[in-house]
Every structure is written in C-alpha cells, then in structure tokens.
Amino acid sequence: MEFARLAHTFEELEGTSSRLTLIELLTQLFRSIERPEEIEQVCYLVQGRVAPFFVALEMGMAEKSVTRSLALAYHTTPEHVEALYATLGDLGLVAGQVNREAGSVPTALSVDEVFLGLKAIAQTAGKGAIEHKSAKLSDLLTRVDDVSAKYVVRILLGNLRLGIGDATVLDALAKARWNDVKKRKLLEGAYNKTSDLGLIGRTIFEHPDEEEAERAVAALDVQVGKPIHSQLAERLPSAEAIIAKMGTVVAQYKYDGLRAQIHKDGQQVTIFSRNLEDQSHMFPELIAGTLGQVRAERVILDGHLGRIPALPGNDPPAAQTWDRGDGRATAAEGLRL
C-alpha cells in the first residue's frame, strides 16, 4: 500500500466524529492491505507509533529540530517555517503548506518505506544523533506529498490527532477479518494479555482460514517482558454512590505511590507503568531488590510502589519522591522503596 493512501485515510478519520464511520473507514483500510506485516505497521501508525507502547522507542526530535528539517527539505528558511507555525499552530499543517509551496514532486513511497524511515529516525542515537535524525527526516519529507508530510510530522511529534481509541481499531479488525464486530471480544482478550495491537492485526491475517485465524489469536498468551493491561476501577462520583452500587464494602487507606508491573526473566527485570510504559530506568533499587529477593526465574509481579519514610517525620511531597524524569536514579532524600 502507498503511504499516500494511508495519509488520506487519516485525513478522513480526522474529519469525522462518528464512531461507526471511523470503524467503517478503518475496516476498508485493513481490507485493502495485502500483507499481514503491513497491517501490523498500520496498527502501530494509527496509534502514532512505530512499535508497541511498551517498547521504549521514541522519535527524540523536538519542534525546533523538525522546523530545521522542514526548511532544509523544502528549500525555505527556518524563519518562514516558524512564522507559519505561529499562524497555524500545528507543525503538521506547516509541513503540508511548505510542501505545496515548494511544488515538490512526490515519490510513490509504500507504508513499509515510510514506517522503516520513521523507525530509523527513532533508532538513531549517539554522537550527532540530532543532526542525523534531521537529515533523515528531511530526506523522507522530500519524497512525500503534502498530506503525507502532514502526518509524517504529526506521528514524529506524537501528535496524530485522529481521535481513535484501541477499542475502535479492534472493532475494525474484527469486521475486516470476519465481518463480525462481536469478534472484537476475542481480540480484546488477546490485547489485554499482549498489549500489542500490531501483533494481533498481523496474527489474524496470517491465516487464510477464518477458524484458523480465531484459534491463532486465541492462542496468544501472557509473556514475561510484555505488560498485561491493568484492570482499572470504575469511577463513581461519591462514596455514597459506591456503597449504593456495591452494597457491603471494605475500605482501606490508599497510600500514595505508583502502579507497577515487574517482569523478571532470569537477570532481566523490566518495570512497566499502568500506561504500559517502560519505567525501569526510574527504579534501579527496585531492579536490584527484585534480583536479590525474588527467587523465581521467570515471574510477573503486579503491585503498588509505596513510599516509606526512613526516619520519623521524613515525608516529602509525592512529586519530590517520584519525579525522576531526568532519568537519574535519585530517590527523595531519606526514602526507600
């Protein structure tokens, strides 16, 4: 499939708020794809990704770097790109605009080529990485049409804006494969265990026979190293509403902290958040504790990371305890996990 076809479908999806229409558009998109591997890629791209959420693979480009890439690709100045951005408020729209202004003649790039191009940008690391990423993005932008340029930039910046949830994609996959939205329950069960939308899409289209496809996706199971979707509590407006619905209830104090899923596979320990993100780098002491105290060779632990004051009265704010966005392993002073 040409990426331009996917980009124009994205534009249609962005322009509708009807869930039934979204499902139908996605259904037709999936039915038009011939290779299961390409369906896998499209599933990730619909999520604005080039890998499942639990894979720590980010594009690593800021708006300033993208601005330079746009200027380089379309033979304009960063100042012109910045001026358009100030007016349009969306670098994706800016990409489409400068593409049209440049009169670029697009190449018929496939979904696979664009997907691998974006993935190569995400995987670029080391000395001079920003310059290399910018050059790769610029080269990719010179070969796509204006609508494709808009969505390439939005995917890269994590700002796809399609308004499509995973449940809608699962509905469309079920309808595309079996013409039966009720099969979504089967796919949802597999997704809750694997957290990998692309894997599910590829699996059901790898098997020509419909019953074989059902058996294959039903066989997808929990794997150490891949997070399981956490079951979240339903929200109600008040304690009275909870008691009215549940009848007899048991209540307990909720200690401040984070939901964590710890996967141990031999000497490899990975810690996932409730949102399926790999947060292992934030908790080296927890990794060391798991390796030192958990005797099982392979295990998944689901729990709550709480903060325990080491000294009486030493109880800093939660933000101070958990804010490790800089990647350094520095817990709040006097606390241990």
C-alpha positions as CSV (number, residue, x, y, z in Angstrom):
1,M,0.0,0.0,0.0
2,E,1.2,3.5,-0.8
3,F,1.7,5.7,2.3
4,A,-0.3,8.5,0.5
5,R,-3.4,6.3,0.6
6,L,-2.9,5.8,4.3
7,A,-2.4,9.5,4.9
8,H,-5.6,10.4,3.0
9,T,-7.4,7.8,5.1
10,F,-6.0,9.5,8.2
11,E,-7.4,12.8,6.9
12,E,-10.8,11.2,6.5
13,L,-10.6,9.8,10.0
14,E,-9.6,13.1,11.5
15,G,-12.6,14.7,9.8
16,T,-15.3,12.5,11.4
17,S,-16.6,12.2,14.9
18,S,-19.0,9.3,14.2
19,R,-17.6,6.1,15.8
20,L,-19.4,3.9,13.3
21,T,-17.9,5.9,10.4
22,L,-14.5,5.6,12.0
23,I,-14.9,1.8,12.2
24,E,-16.0,1.6,8.6
25,L,-13.1,3.7,7.3
26,L,-10.6,1.5,9.2
27,T,-12.4,-1.7,8.1
28,Q,-12.0,-0.7,4.4
29,L,-8.4,0.3,5.1
30,F,-7.5,-3.1,6.6
31,R,-9.3,-4.9,3.8
32,S,-7.2,-3.1,1.2
33,I,-3.9,-4.2,2.7
34,E,-2.5,-7.4,1.2
35,R,0.4,-8.2,3.6
36,P,-0.1,-9.1,7.3
37,E,3.2,-7.4,8.1
38,E,1.9,-4.1,6.6
39,I,-1.3,-4.5,8.7
40,E,0.9,-4.7,11.7
41,Q,2.7,-1.5,10.7
42,V,-0.6,0.3,10.1
43,C,-1.9,-0.7,13.5
44,Y,1.1,1.0,15.1
45,L,0.9,4.1,12.9
46,V,-2.8,4.5,13.8
47,Q,-1.5,4.7,17.4
48,G,1.0,7.3,16.3
49,R,3.9,4.8,17.0
50,V,6.4,2.6,15.2
51,A,6.3,0.0,18.0
52,P,4.0,-1.2,20.8
53,F,3.6,1.3,23.7
54,F,5.7,-0.9,26.0
55,V,8.8,-0.7,23.7
56,A,10.9,2.3,24.7
57,L,11.3,3.6,21.2
58,E,10.7,7.4,20.9
59,M,11.4,9.7,18.0
60,G,13.5,12.0,20.1
61,M,13.0,15.2,18.0
62,A,11.8,18.5,19.3
63,E,9.9,21.1,17.3
64,K,13.0,23.1,16.7
65,S,14.7,20.2,15.0
66,V,11.6,19.4,12.9
67,T,11.5,23.1,11.9
68,R,15.1,22.9,10.6
69,S,14.2,19.7,8.7
70,L,11.2,21.3,7.0
71,A,13.3,24.3,6.0
72,L,16.0,22.0,4.6
73,A,13.6,19.7,2.8
74,Y,11.6,22.4,1.1
75,H,14.4,25.0,0.4
76,T,13.0,27.7,2.7
77,T,14.1,29.4,5.8
78,P,13.6,28.3,9.5
79,E,12.1,31.8,10.0
80,H,9.4,31.2,7.4
81,V,8.5,27.8,8.9
82,E,8.4,29.5,12.4
83,A,6.1,32.2,11.0
84,L,3.7,29.7,9.6
85,Y,3.8,27.7,12.8
86,A,2.8,30.9,14.8
87,T,-0.2,31.2,12.5
88,L,-1.3,27.6,12.0
89,G,-0.3,26.3,15.5
90,D,0.5,22.8,14.1
91,L,3.8,21.7,12.5
92,G,1.9,19.0,10.6
93,L,-0.2,21.7,8.8
94,V,3.0,23.7,8.3
95,A,4.7,20.7,6.7
96,G,1.7,20.4,4.2
97,Q,1.9,24.1,3.5
98,V,5.6,24.3,2.8
99,N,5.4,21.1,0.7
100,R,2.8,22.7,-1.6
101,E,4.8,26.0,-1.7
102,A,7.9,24.1,-2.8
103,G,5.9,22.3,-5.6
104,S,7.6,19.0,-4.6
105,V,7.0,16.0,-6.9
106,P,6.3,13.1,-4.6
107,T,7.6,9.5,-4.9
108,A,5.2,6.7,-4.5
109,L,6.5,5.5,-1.2
110,S,5.0,2.4,0.4
111,V,3.7,2.2,4.0
112,D,6.7,-0.1,4.7
113,E,9.2,2.5,3.4
114,V,7.8,5.4,5.5
115,F,7.4,3.1,8.5
116,L,11.0,2.0,8.3
117,G,12.1,5.6,7.7
118,L,10.4,6.8,10.9
119,K,11.7,3.8,12.8
120,A,15.3,4.6,11.6
121,I,14.9,8.1,13.0
122,A,13.7,6.7,16.3
123,Q,16.7,4.3,16.5
124,T,19.3,6.9,15.7
125,A,21.4,7.5,18.7
126,G,24.9,8.5,19.8
127,K,27.1,11.5,18.9
128,G,25.5,13.8,16.4
129,A,22.1,12.0,16.7
130,I,20.0,15.2,16.3
131,E,21.8,16.1,13.1
132,H,21.4,12.6,11.7
133,K,17.7,12.5,12.7
134,S,17.1,15.8,11.0
135,A,18.8,14.7,7.8
136,K,16.8,11.5,7.7
137,L,13.5,13.4,8.3
138,S,14.4,15.9,5.6
139,D,15.1,13.2,3.1
140,L,11.8,11.5,3.9
141,L,9.8,14.7,3.6
142,T,11.2,15.5,0.1
143,R,9.7,12.2,-1.2
144,V,6.1,12.5,0.0
145,D,3.0,14.6,-0.9
146,D,1.6,17.4,1.2
147,V,-1.0,15.3,3.1
148,S,1.7,12.6,3.8
149,A,4.1,15.3,5.0
150,K,1.5,16.5,7.5
151,Y,1.0,13.0,9.0
152,V,4.7,12.1,9.0
153,V,5.4,15.2,11.1
154,R,2.5,14.6,13.4
155,I,3.5,11.0,14.0
156,L,7.1,12.0,14.6
157,L,6.0,14.6,17.2
158,G,3.4,12.3,18.9
159,N,0.5,14.5,17.9
160,L,-1.5,12.4,15.4
161,R,-5.0,13.8,16.4
162,L,-7.1,11.0,14.9
163,G,-9.3,10.6,18.0
164,I,-9.3,6.8,17.6
165,G,-9.1,4.5,20.6
166,D,-7.8,1.0,20.7
167,A,-11.3,-0.4,21.0
168,T,-12.3,1.2,17.7
169,V,-9.3,-0.4,16.0
170,L,-10.2,-3.8,17.4
171,D,-13.8,-3.4,16.2
172,A,-12.5,-2.6,12.7
173,L,-10.0,-5.5,12.7
174,A,-12.9,-7.9,13.7
175,K,-15.1,-6.5,11.0
176,A,-12.4,-6.6,8.3
177,R,-11.4,-10.2,9.1
178,W,-14.8,-11.9,10.0
179,N,-17.3,-9.2,9.1
180,D,-18.5,-9.5,12.7
181,V,-17.9,-6.8,15.2
182,K,-18.8,-9.2,18.0
183,K,-15.4,-11.0,17.4
184,R,-13.9,-7.8,19.0
185,K,-14.2,-9.6,22.4
186,L,-11.9,-12.3,21.2
187,L,-9.4,-9.7,20.0
188,E,-9.8,-7.6,23.2
189,G,-8.9,-10.7,25.3
190,A,-5.7,-11.1,23.3
191,Y,-4.9,-7.4,23.5
192,N,-5.3,-7.4,27.3
193,K,-2.7,-10.2,27.5
194,T,-0.2,-9.0,25.0
195,S,-0.7,-5.2,24.8
196,D,0.4,-5.4,21.2
197,L,-2.2,-4.2,18.6
198,G,0.2,-4.8,15.7
199,L,0.8,-8.4,16.7
200,I,-3.0,-9.0,16.8
201,G,-3.6,-7.4,13.4
202,R,-0.8,-9.5,11.8
203,T,-1.9,-12.7,13.5
204,I,-5.5,-12.7,12.3
205,F,-4.5,-12.0,8.7
206,E,-1.6,-14.5,8.6
207,H,-4.1,-17.4,8.4
208,P,-6.4,-17.6,5.3
209,D,-9.0,-19.7,7.0
210,E,-11.3,-17.8,9.4
211,E,-11.4,-20.5,12.0
212,E,-7.6,-20.9,12.0
213,A,-7.3,-17.1,12.5
214,E,-9.6,-17.4,15.5
215,R,-7.6,-20.2,17.0
216,A,-4.3,-18.3,16.4
217,V,-5.4,-15.1,18.1
218,A,-7.0,-17.1,21.0
219,A,-3.6,-18.8,21.5
220,L,-1.8,-15.5,22.1
221,D,-0.9,-15.5,25.8
222,V,0.8,-13.6,28.5
223,Q,4.6,-13.3,28.0
224,V,7.2,-12.2,30.5
225,G,8.6,-8.9,29.2
226,K,5.3,-7.7,27.7
227,P,3.0,-5.9,30.1
228,I,-0.6,-7.0,30.7
229,H,-3.3,-4.4,30.6
230,S,-4.2,-3.4,34.1
231,Q,-7.9,-3.7,35.1
232,L,-8.9,-0.2,36.3
233,A,-11.6,0.5,38.8
234,E,-14.8,2.2,37.6
235,R,-15.2,5.7,38.8
236,L,-18.2,6.9,40.7
237,P,-18.9,10.4,41.9
238,S,-19.1,9.8,45.7
239,A,-18.6,7.3,48.5
240,E,-22.4,7.1,48.8
241,A,-22.8,6.1,45.1
242,I,-20.2,3.4,45.6
243,I,-22.0,1.9,48.6
244,A,-25.3,2.2,46.8
245,K,-23.9,0.1,43.9
246,M,-21.8,-2.4,45.8
247,G,-23.8,-2.9,49.0
248,T,-21.4,-4.2,51.6
249,V,-17.9,-2.6,51.0
250,V,-14.5,-2.9,52.6
251,A,-12.5,0.3,52.6
252,Q,-8.8,0.9,53.3
253,Y,-6.4,3.7,53.3
254,K,-4.8,4.4,49.9
255,Y,-1.1,5.0,50.2
256,D,0.4,7.4,47.7
257,G,2.5,5.8,45.0
258,L,2.6,4.2,41.6
259,R,1.1,1.1,40.0
260,A,3.9,-1.1,38.8
261,Q,4.1,-4.4,36.9
262,I,7.5,-6.1,37.4
263,H,8.6,-8.6,34.9
264,K,11.6,-10.9,35.8
265,D,13.1,-13.1,33.2
266,G,16.4,-14.5,34.5
267,Q,18.6,-11.5,35.2
268,Q,16.4,-9.2,33.1
269,V,14.0,-7.1,35.1
270,T,11.6,-4.6,33.4
271,I,9.1,-2.3,35.3
272,F,6.0,-1.1,33.4
273,S,3.6,1.6,34.5
274,R,-0.2,1.4,34.4
275,N,0.0,3.0,30.9
276,L,2.3,0.2,29.7
277,E,5.4,2.5,29.6
278,D,8.8,1.0,30.4
279,Q,9.9,2.9,33.6
280,S,12.8,0.6,34.5
281,H,15.3,3.4,34.4
282,M,13.5,5.2,37.2
283,F,13.9,2.5,39.8
284,P,17.3,0.8,39.8
285,E,16.9,0.0,43.5
286,L,13.7,-1.9,42.7
287,I,15.5,-3.9,40.0
288,A,18.3,-4.7,42.4
289,G,15.8,-5.8,45.1
290,T,13.9,-8.0,42.6
291,L,17.1,-9.7,41.5
292,G,18.2,-10.2,45.1
293,Q,15.0,-11.3,46.7
294,V,12.7,-12.9,44.1
295,R,13.8,-16.5,43.7
296,A,11.6,-17.4,40.7
297,E,13.5,-17.5,37.4
298,R,10.5,-16.1,35.4
299,V,7.7,-14.2,37.1
300,I,5.3,-11.2,36.7
301,L,4.5,-9.2,39.8
302,D,1.7,-6.7,39.8
303,G,1.6,-4.2,42.7
304,H,1.9,-0.7,44.1
305,L,5.1,1.2,44.7
306,G,4.7,2.9,48.0
307,R,7.0,5.4,49.8
308,I,8.3,4.5,53.2
309,P,9.9,7.2,55.3
310,A,13.3,6.0,56.6
311,L,13.0,8.3,59.6
312,P,10.0,9.5,61.6
313,G,8.6,12.7,60.1
314,N,10.6,12.5,56.9
315,D,7.7,12.5,54.5
316,P,8.4,14.8,51.5
317,P,5.8,15.5,48.9
318,A,4.9,12.8,46.4
319,A,6.1,14.9,43.4
320,Q,9.6,15.1,45.1
321,T,9.5,11.3,45.6
322,W,8.5,10.2,42.2
323,D,9.7,12.9,39.8
324,R,12.6,11.1,38.0
325,G,12.0,12.4,34.6
326,D,15.7,13.2,34.1
327,G,16.5,9.5,34.2
328,R,18.7,9.7,37.3
329,A,18.3,7.1,40.0
330,T,17.9,9.6,42.8
331,A,15.1,8.8,45.2
332,A,13.9,11.5,47.6
333,E,16.2,12.1,50.5
334,G,15.7,9.5,53.3
335,L,13.2,7.3,51.4
336,R,13.4,3.7,50.3
337,L,11.1,1.5,48.2
